[in-house]
Amino acid sequence: MAGEYACFYQEMKNDEVARNGLQALDFLKSAAKVVPPFYQEDFSSSVLGHDGSVIIKYSAKLDL
């Protein structure tokens, strides 16, 4: 969908990904006025030197 988006990346343990979505959405809402849908994607399935860590990208469209 065209538009401007707010996003951030977060490193976490693989088993924390499923339960982190609502906290990530709250963080995005505190930083910018965003509208649904809210996107979560695997940015990196492994982090060198951080066994069991992944990087997740969270994003949502800005309500301009």
N, C-alpha and C positions, 0 to 999 in steps of 0.2 A: 504494500500500500504506500503510495507516495506521501511525502511529508517529512517533517523533521522529528528525530527521535532522541530520547535520552537513553543512555546505556551505561552500564558499569560491568566490570569483570571481577570475579571473586574466586580466590583459590580456597578449596575446601577438600575434606576427605570425601571419597566417593560415596560412602554410606550416609553423608549429611545432605546430599543434593535434594532428595525427595522432600525432606522436612524444612528446607530453607526458603522455599518459594514465597511464602507469605511475608517473611521478614524482608526479603529482597524487594517485594512490591511496596511494603511500607517505607523502605529506604528511598526508593525511586519517587514515591509520592511526597516525601518530605523534601526532596531536592528540586522537584519540578512538577508542574501541572501536567499530568499524563492522563491518557484515555485508553480504555481497553481496545484491543487485547494486549496482554502482557506476555512477552516472549522470554523463553528460557532455552538456551542452546548450549551444547557442549562445545567449548572453544578449543580445549585441549584435553585429550583423554589421559595424559600423563604429564608430570612436571619433573624435569630432570633433578635428581637429588632429593625429591620429596615423595617417597614411596607412598602410594595410595592416594595421592592428591590429584585433583582435576581442576581445570579452570572453566567456570561457567560464565556465559555472557547473559545478562538480563537487560531487556530493553522494552520500551513502550513509546508510542507516538505522543508527541507533545500536543497539548491543547492550546493552540495559538489563537 
